[in-house]
Amino acid sequence: MAMENFTRYQQGVIKAYYQNRDNVSFQRVQELLTDLYLAEGKKKEKVWESMFNHLEKLGVPPDQLEHLKKQRKPELIAQLIQKKV
């Protein structure tokens, strides 16, 4: 859908979202990290998958992402987040 189909306000909101996408993903990773400690069973698997998707969007290198997938340790994610802050 072309940007001309949106009002100026909507265009501004869309542009702001894409300008702040890294911040949004970073905040979501922080929230998901908390959820990992609280989740159990299938819910925990969904949280992990969402976590990996957001880490990929943040530009975490594929080899590091693969390591995190194998380890599945929230502590490693927390360390990674602290490096980004």
Summary of the structure (lengths in Angstrom):
residues: 85
radius of gyration: 15.7
end to end distance: 35.3
largest distance: 46.1
contacts: 197
relative contact order: 0.11
helix: 82%
strand: 0%
